[in-house]
């Protein structure tokens, strides 16, 4: 082989290596996607939810902004007709699985909001009765039992 042929082959090999490297860099995640566990999905989901929980345990649904006003945007809470059960159950399960009591504290905050709201809006107790029952089963505290009894008429009759 002549020197010219060797040089052309060398350049062609270098170009192919660079092309494969660039294609591998661009498409690596598509060819070999990272695996994510169910626990990681749950933790990422609740980290999103963490930002929506207000100090009283209610959930922020969005912000009301008035361009004419100099006040900043005001957070709006979700309607009291919201079923918190899945959120509370998720936090309780994560606390149990991970041992992180921060999750339990968030669930406690939401169930406290439910109890406080039930005194003025019994519909909140009706909608969230499964969470009240779960907390009663876990804690045996009378306040959860009383909230369950307050709505029993709707479910018994």
MIDOSE-1310 file (N, C-alpha, C; in nm, 2 decimals, decimal comma, always signed):
residues 157
xxxx	+0,08/-0,12/+0,00/+0,00/+0,00/+0,00/+0,09/+0,12/+0,00; +0,04/+0,22/-0,07/+0,11/+0,34/-0,08/+0,09/+0,43/+0,04; +0,17/+0,52/+0,06/+0,16/+0,62/+0,17/+0,03/+0,70/+0,16; -0,01/+0,73/+0,04/-0,13/+0,81/+0,02/-0,25/+0,73/+0,06
xxxx	-0,25/+0,60/+0,03/-0,37/+0,51/+0,07/-0,37/+0,49/+0,22; -0,26/+0,48/+0,28/-0,26/+0,46/+0,43/-0,31/+0,59/+0,50; -0,27/+0,70/+0,44/-0,31/+0,83/+0,50/-0,46/+0,85/+0,48; -0,52/+0,81/+0,37/-0,66/+0,83/+0,34/-0,74/+0,73/+0,44
xxxx	-0,69/+0,61/+0,45/-0,76/+0,51/+0,54/-0,75/+0,56/+0,69; -0,64/+0,62/+0,73/-0,62/+0,67/+0,86/-0,72/+0,78/+0,89; -0,73/+0,87/+0,79/-0,83/+0,99/+0,81/-0,97/+0,93/+0,81; -1,00/+0,84/+0,73/-1,14/+0,78/+0,72/-1,17/+0,71/+0,86
xxxx	-1,08/+0,64/+0,92/-1,10/+0,58/+1,05/-1,12/+0,68/+1,15; -1,04/+0,79/+1,15/-1,05/+0,89/+1,25/-1,19/+0,96/+1,24; -1,23/+0,99/+1,11/-1,37/+1,05/+1,09/-1,48/+0,95/+1,14; -1,47/+0,83/+1,11/-1,57/+0,73/+1,16/-1,57/+0,73/+1,32
xxxx	-1,46/+0,73/+1,38/-1,45/+0,73/+1,53/-1,52/+0,85/+1,58; -1,49/+0,97/+1,52/-1,55/+1,09/+1,57/-1,70/+1,09/+1,55; -1,74/+1,04/+1,43/-1,89/+1,03/+1,40/-1,96/+0,94/+1,50; -1,90/+0,82/+1,53/-1,96/+0,73/+1,63/-1,96/+0,79/+1,77
xxxx	-1,85/+0,86/+1,80/-1,85/+0,93/+1,93/-1,96/+1,03/+1,95; -1,97/+1,11/+1,84/-2,08/+1,22/+1,85/-2,22/+1,15/+1,85; -2,24/+1,06/+1,77/-2,37/+0,99/+1,77/-2,40/+0,92/+1,90; -2,30/+0,86/+1,95/-2,31/+0,79/+2,09/-2,34/+0,89/+2,19
xxxx	-2,28/+1,01/+2,19/-2,30/+1,11/+2,29/-2,44/+1,16/+2,28; -2,49/+1,18/+2,15/-2,62/+1,24/+2,13/-2,73/+1,14/+2,16; -2,71/+1,01/+2,13/-2,82/+0,91/+2,14/-2,80/+0,81/+2,26; -2,70/+0,83/+2,34/-2,67/+0,73/+2,45/-2,80/+0,71/+2,54
xxxx	-2,86/+0,82/+2,58/-2,97/+0,81/+2,67/-3,09/+0,75/+2,61; -3,10/+0,76/+2,48/-3,21/+0,70/+2,41/-3,19/+0,55/+2,39; -3,06/+0,51/+2,37/-3,03/+0,37/+2,35/-3,02/+0,30/+2,48; -2,98/+0,36/+2,58/-2,96/+0,30/+2,72/-3,02/+0,39/+2,82
xxxx	-3,15/+0,40/+2,83/-3,22/+0,49/+2,93/-3,19/+0,45/+3,07; -3,18/+0,55/+3,16/-3,16/+0,52/+3,30/-3,28/+0,46/+3,36; -3,26/+0,36/+3,44/-3,37/+0,30/+3,51/-3,40/+0,38/+3,64; -3,53/+0,40/+3,67/-3,57/+0,47/+3,79/-3,67/+0,38/+3,87
xxxx	-3,65/+0,37/+3,99/-3,73/+0,29/+4,08/-3,86/+0,35/+4,11; -3,96/+0,27/+4,16/-4,09/+0,32/+4,20/-4,07/+0,41/+4,32; -3,98/+0,38/+4,41/-3,95/+0,47/+4,52/-3,90/+0,61/+4,48; -3,81/+0,61/+4,38/-3,76/+0,74/+4,33/-3,88/+0,82/+4,26
xxxx	-3,97/+0,75/+4,19/-4,08/+0,82/+4,13/-4,17/+0,88/+4,24; -4,19/+0,80/+4,35/-4,28/+0,85/+4,46/-4,21/+0,97/+4,53; -4,08/+0,96/+4,55/-4,01/+1,07/+4,62/-4,01/+1,20/+4,53; -3,99/+1,18/+4,40/-3,99/+1,30/+4,31/-4,13/+1,36/+4,31
xxxx	-4,24/+1,28/+4,31/-4,37/+1,33/+4,30/-4,41/+1,40/+4,43; -4,37/+1,35/+4,54/-4,40/+1,42/+4,67/-4,31/+1,54/+4,68; -4,19/+1,55/+4,62/-4,11/+1,67/+4,63/-4,18/+1,78/+4,56; -4,25/+1,75/+4,45/-4,34/+1,84/+4,38/-4,45/+1,89/+4,47
xxxx	-4,52/+1,79/+4,53/-4,63/+1,82/+4,62/-4,59/+1,90/+4,74; -4,47/+1,88/+4,79/-4,42/+1,96/+4,90/-4,43/+2,11/+4,88; -4,41/+2,15/+4,76/-4,41/+2,29/+4,73/-4,55/+2,35/+4,73; -4,65/+2,26/+4,72/-4,79/+2,30/+4,72/-4,86/+2,30/+4,85
xxxx	-4,80/+2,25/+4,95/-4,86/+2,24/+5,09/-4,83/+2,37/+5,16; -4,94/+2,43/+5,21/-4,93/+2,55/+5,28/-4,91/+2,52/+5,43; -4,87/+2,62/+5,51/-4,84/+2,60/+5,65/-4,96/+2,54/+5,73; -5,08/+2,57/+5,68/-5,20/+2,52/+5,76/-5,24/+2,38/+5,71
xxxx	-5,17/+2,32/+5,61/-5,20/+2,19/+5,56/-5,29/+2,19/+5,43; -5,34/+2,30/+5,39/-5,41/+2,31/+5,27/-5,32/+2,31/+5,15; -5,37/+2,29/+5,03/-5,29/+2,28/+4,91/-5,31/+2,41/+4,82; -5,20/+2,46/+4,77/-5,20/+2,57/+4,68/-5,24/+2,52/+4,54
xxxx	-5,34/+2,59/+4,48/-5,38/+2,55/+4,35/-5,32/+2,64/+4,24; -5,28/+2,76/+4,28/-5,23/+2,85/+4,19/-5,21/+2,98/+4,25; -5,18/+3,09/+4,17/-5,16/+3,22/+4,22/-5,25/+3,32/+4,15; -5,31/+3,41/+4,22/-5,39/+3,51/+4,16/-5,31/+3,64/+4,16
xxxx	-5,29/+3,69/+4,04/-5,20/+3,80/+4,01/-5,29/+3,92/+3,95; -5,28/+4,03/+4,01/-5,35/+4,15/+3,96/-5,25/+4,25/+3,91; -5,24/+4,27/+3,78/-5,15/+4,36/+3,72/-5,17/+4,51/+3,76; -5,29/+4,54/+3,79/-5,32/+4,68/+3,83/-5,28/+4,71/+3,97
xxxx	-5,26/+4,60/+4,05/-5,22/+4,62/+4,19/-5,07/+4,61/+4,21; -5,01/+4,68/+4,31/-4,87/+4,67/+4,33/-4,84/+4,55/+4,42; -4,94/+4,48/+4,47/-4,92/+4,36/+4,55/-4,87/+4,24/+4,47; -4,79/+4,16/+4,53/-4,74/+4,04/+4,46/-4,86/+3,94/+4,44
xxxx	-4,83/+3,84/+4,37/-4,93/+3,74/+4,34/-4,97/+3,66/+4,47; -5,10/+3,64/+4,49/-5,15/+3,58/+4,61/-5,18/+3,43/+4,59; -5,12/+3,34/+4,67/-5,15/+3,20/+4,65/-5,30/+3,17/+4,68; -5,36/+3,08/+4,60/-5,50/+3,04/+4,61/-5,50/+2,89/+4,66
xxxx	-5,58/+2,87/+4,76/-5,59/+2,73/+4,81/-5,69/+2,65/+4,72; -5,68/+2,52/+4,72/-5,78/+2,44/+4,65/-5,91/+2,44/+4,72; -6,01/+2,41/+4,65/-6,15/+2,40/+4,70/-6,14/+2,30/+4,82; -6,22/+2,32/+4,92/-6,23/+2,23/+5,03/-6,29/+2,10/+5,00
xxxx	-6,34/+2,08/+4,87/-6,39/+1,96/+4,83/-6,29/+1,86/+4,78; -6,16/+1,89/+4,80/-6,05/+1,81/+4,75/-6,04/+1,68/+4,84; -6,01/+1,57/+4,77/-5,98/+1,45/+4,84/-5,83/+1,44/+4,87; -5,79/+1,45/+4,99/-5,65/+1,45/+5,03/-5,60/+1,31/+5,05
xxxx	-5,69/+1,21/+5,04/-5,65/+1,07/+5,08/-5,53/+1,02/+5,01; -5,52/+1,03/+4,88/-5,41/+0,97/+4,81/-5,28/+1,04/+4,85; -5,28/+1,17/+4,87/-5,16/+1,25/+4,91/-5,12/+1,20/+5,05; -5,21/+1,19/+5,14/-5,18/+1,15/+5,28/-5,13/+1,01/+5,28
xxxx	-5,20/+0,92/+5,21/-5,15/+0,78/+5,20/-5,01/+0,77/+5,14; -4,98/+0,85/+5,04/-4,84/+0,85/+4,98/-4,74/+0,89/+5,09; -4,77/+1,00/+5,16/-4,67/+1,05/+5,26/-4,66/+0,94/+5,37; -4,77/+0,88/+5,42/-4,76/+0,78/+5,52/-4,67/+0,66/+5,48
xxxx	-4,70/+0,62/+5,35/-4,63/+0,50/+5,30/-4,48/+0,53/+5,28; -4,45/+0,65/+5,23/-4,30/+0,69/+5,22/-4,24/+0,70/+5,36; -4,31/+0,75/+5,46/-4,25/+0,76/+5,59/-4,22/+0,62/+5,64; -4,31/+0,52/+5,62/-4,29/+0,38/+5,66/-4,17/+0,32/+5,59
xxxx	-4,17/+0,34/+5,46/-4,06/+0,27/+5,38/-3,93/+0,33/+5,40; -3,92/+0,46/+5,40/-3,79/+0,53/+5,41/-3,74/+0,55/+5,55; -3,84/+0,56/+5,65/-3,80/+0,59/+5,79/-3,79/+0,74/+5,80; -3,81/+0,82/+5,70/-3,80/+0,97/+5,71/-3,93/+1,02/+5,77
xxxx	-3,93/+1,07/+5,89/-4,05/+1,12/+5,96/-4,10/+1,25/+5,90; -4,02/+1,32/+5,82/-4,06/+1,44/+5,75/-4,19/+1,41/+5,67; -4,19/+1,29/+5,61/-4,31/+1,26/+5,53/-4,43/+1,25/+5,62; -4,41/+1,18/+5,74/-4,53/+1,17/+5,83/-4,57/+1,31/+5,88
xxxx	-4,48/+1,40/+5,90/-4,52/+1,53/+5,95/-4,61/+1,60/+5,84; -4,58/+1,58/+5,72/-4,66/+1,65/+5,61/-4,80/+1,58/+5,61; -4,80/+1,45/+5,62/-4,94/+1,39/+5,63/-5,01/+1,44/+5,75; -4,94/+1,45/+5,86/-5,01/+1,50/+5,99/-5,06/+1,64/+5,97
xxxx	-4,99/+1,72/+5,89/-5,03/+1,86/+5,87/-5,16/+1,86/+5,79; -5,16/+1,77/+5,69/-5,28/+1,77/+5,60/-5,40/+1,71/+5,67; -5,38/+1,61/+5,76/-5,50/+1,56/+5,83/-5,55/+1,66/+5,93; -5,46/+1,73/+5,99/-5,50/+1,84/+6,08/-5,59/+1,94/+6,01
xxxx	-5,55/+1,98/+5,89/-5,63/+2,07/+5,81/-5,77/+2,01/+5,79; -5,77/+1,89/+5,75/-5,90/+1,82/+5,73/-5,99/+1,83/+5,86; -5,93/+1,79/+5,97/-6,01/+1,80/+6,10/-6,05/+1,94/+6,13; -5,97/+2,04/+6,11/-6,00/+2,18/+6,14/-6,11/+2,22/+6,05
xxxx	-6,11/+2,18/+5,92/-6,21/+2,23/+5,82/-6,34/+2,15/+5,84; -6,33/+2,03/+5,89/-6,46/+1,95/+5,91/-6,55/+2,02/+6,01; -6,50/+2,10/+6,11/-6,59/+2,16/+6,20/-6,68/+2,27/+6,14; -6,64/+2,32/+6,02/-6,72/+2,42/+5,96/-6,78/+2,37/+5,82
xxxx	-6,72/+2,26/+5,77/-6,76/+2,21/+5,64/-6,76/+2,05/+5,65; -6,87/+1,99/+5,69/-6,87/+1,85/+5,71/-6,84/+1,77/+5,58; -6,86/+1,83/+5,47/-6,83/+1,77/+5,34/-6,68/+1,73/+5,33; -6,60/+1,80/+5,39/-6,45/+1,77/+5,39/-6,43/+1,64/+5,46
xxxx	-6,50/+1,61/+5,57/-6,49/+1,48/+5,64/-6,55/+1,37/+5,55; -6,66/+1,40/+5,48/-6,72/+1,30/+5,40/-6,62/+1,25/+5,29; -6,56/+1,35/+5,22/-6,47/+1,32/+5,11/-6,34/+1,25/+5,16; -6,29/+1,29/+5,28/-6,17/+1,24/+5,33/-6,18/+1,13/+5,44
xxxx	-6,29/+1,06/+5,43/-6,32/+0,96/+5,54/-6,22/+0,85/+5,55; -6,16/+0,81/+5,43/-6,07/+0,70/+5,43/-5,94/+0,75/+5,51; -5,90/+0,87/+5,49/-5,78/+0,92/+5,56/-5,81/+0,93/+5,71; -5,93/+0,97/+5,75/-5,96/+0,98/+5,89/-5,96/+0,84/+5,95
xxxx	-6,02/+0,74/+5,88/-6,02/+0,60/+5,92/-5,88/+0,55/+5,94; -5,79/+0,58/+5,84/-5,65/+0,53/+5,85/-5,58/+0,59/+5,97; -5,60/+0,72/+6,00/-5,54/+0,79/+6,11/-5,59/+0,73/+6,24; -5,72/+0,70/+6,24/-5,78/+0,64/+6,36/-5,72/+0,51/+6,39
xxxx	-5,70/+0,43/+6,28/-5,64/+0,29/+6,30/-5,50/+0,30/+6,35; -5,43/+0,40/+6,30/-5,28/+0,41/+6,34/-5,27/+0,47/+6,48; -5,35/+0,57/+6,51/-5,33/+0,64/+6,64/-5,42/+0,61/+6,75; -5,54/+0,56/+6,71/-5,65/+0,53/+6,81/-5,70/+0,66/+6,88
xxxx	-5,67/+0,78/+6,82/-5,71/+0,90/+6,88/-5,86/+0,93/+6,86; -5,93/+0,97/+6,96/-6,07/+1,00/+6,96/-6,11/+1,10/+6,85; -6,03/+1,20/+6,83/-6,06/+1,31/+6,74/-6,09/+1,26/+6,60; -6,02/+1,15/+6,56/-6,05/+1,10/+6,42/-6,18/+1,02/+6,42
xxxx	-6,20/+0,94/+6,53/-6,33/+0,87/+6,55/-6,45/+0,96/+6,55; -6,44/+1,07/+6,62/-6,55/+1,17/+6,63/-6,58/+1,23/+6,49; -6,47/+1,25/+6,41/-6,50/+1,30/+6,28/-6,56/+1,20/+6,19; -6,53/+1,07/+6,21/-6,59/+0,96/+6,13/-6,74/+0,95/+6,17
xxxx	-6,77/+0,96/+6,30/-6,90/+0,95/+6,35/-6,99/+1,07/+6,30; -6,93/+1,18/+6,28/-7,00/+1,30/+6,24/-7,06/+1,28/+6,10; -7,00/+1,20/+6,02/-7,05/+1,18/+5,88/-7,12/+1,04/+5,86; -7,13/+0,96/+5,97/-7,18/+0,83/+5,95/-7,32/+0,82/+5,90
xxxx	-7,40/+0,92/+5,93/-7,54/+0,93/+5,88/-7,55/+0,92/+5,73; -7,46/+0,98/+5,66/-7,46/+0,98/+5,52/-7,43/+0,84/+5,46; -7,34/+0,77/+5,53/-7,30/+0,64/+5,48/-7,39/+0,52/+5,53; -7,45/+0,54/+5,65/-7,53/+0,43/+5,70/-7,67/+0,43/+5,64
x	-7,73/+0,54/+5,62/-7,87/+0,55/+5,57/-7,88/+0,53/+5,43
